[in-house]
Amino acid sequence: MRLSVIGCGYLGAVHAAAMASIGHEVVGIDVDPRKIEALSRGEAPFFEPDLEELLAAGVSSGRLTFTTDIAAAAGSDVHFIAVGTPQQSASEAADLTYVNAAVDGLLPHLRAGDVVAGKSTVPVGTAAVLAKRVNPTGATLVWNPEFLREGWAVEDTIHPDRIVVGIEQTDAQPSSEPIRGLSVREPGITWPVAATGPDSSPDTADDVVATMKAVYHPAVAAGTPFIVTDWATAELVKVAANAFLATKISFINAMAEIAEVTGADVTQLADAIGHDERIGRRFLGAGIGFGGGCLPKDIRAFSARAEELGRGESVTFLREVDAINLRRRERAVQLVVDAVGGSVFEKKVTVLGAAFKPHSDDIRDSPGLDVAVRLRGLGASVTVTDPAAIPNARRLHPQLTYVDDRDEAIRDSDAIVLVTEWDEYRRELSPEHASSLTSCRVVVDGRNGWDAAAWRAAGWSYYGMGRP
Ligand code: UDX
């Protein structure tokens, strides 16, 4: 099949490369010429395991091309919309500027029978609005959310645990509530209209489902659950999944807060409740909480959309989830302050990690960097190290000191803080080795990743999150 992928950020670049690797002819389209140049050379513009190999193989096979020209989408069977939906600066709602621009740019190049597949995470109700623009071309809009995790993006795209396709339901009664940033046209802007009208009858729902199954043929053949639903459900599956994951993390972090005033150990608590299959141990890692480009923004955008729909009270708990999450960063800072005797002023604090999680160079809403910045704000001399994220962190927070070498970063430190559980820190840094680098004996484990007993046995004061 021939596919176009509009938006070559995290999601789009991985999707384009993965689709080429399973035999499709793919064109990736993005407005950023630097990104397109890098991708065209088979280089990943960000750190993601296995992506570079996949890109290089796709580009050299000739099946994968990249361009800034949206006209190159013409002739594709399926057009994926994979642009970002960041948090608006003025509110917590999703910013749909890029989705609008992608759809409008695509319109003149659509043919009857094409499928436009939305992948971006959007407020529920978006597909119904976009379809009003897509339908006159004879193309069909589906919503096909993506569930990839950074660090596992290639694996998650090629071997998804489920595929969800939302299609138009003629008997559905979508909400008429407007969506901020989507329903209102600004005066003075000329919106492109479809240059080619329908030249054959539009696809039936069965045709569209067959097309989407053909796109994901290896996963479908392997028996991956393939869920066909309506637009609104498909949009909601994505935000509900992320809201659930965020809630699970904040639940265990709330238990950590209780553990801290009772002497309980939240990691043992998580192990014990996690044995109940209905609960499960995954995503019960208490620590400095969640960050990244998805969970924080998605729960806020979900709350904002629920309020627009007059159902704010249904997801009030997500405000609490967010608040608990942010409190844990403050707690980590307080632990460091207490551990070094009440003030970090002019103390050297080593922060192990900058990325919001390991196997990523992404620093968007990184809890660890937030902790580092707060410590710096209290007068500490903060040294940050990270195997992948230093260039990004340096651009955003030039006031911090960055050192590539882990041991150099630890040397003569007054306190070591683990914020991102890279193997280099969590598994490969022994208390004995750390003792040879600095005379301080203070570690704050923001991810509960270390063996507390081992550090204590080596003479260190160990402080975990929600642990005695
Ligand atoms: C998430 C979802 O997992 C993915 O399905 C969705 O498509 C996009 O958002 P991602 O942002 O890549 O993926 O990271 P994830 O692995 O979910 O971790 C999110 C954050 O939660 C990280 O900061 C991580 O450190 C934190 N986390 C995770 C915890 O604090 N505790 C845990 O137990 C698990």
Residues whose N, C-alpha, C, O or C-beta is under 5 A from the ligand:
A	BS01	UDX	E146 F147 L148 R149 E150 I249 F283 L284 G285 G289 F290 G291 G292 C294 L295 F356 K357
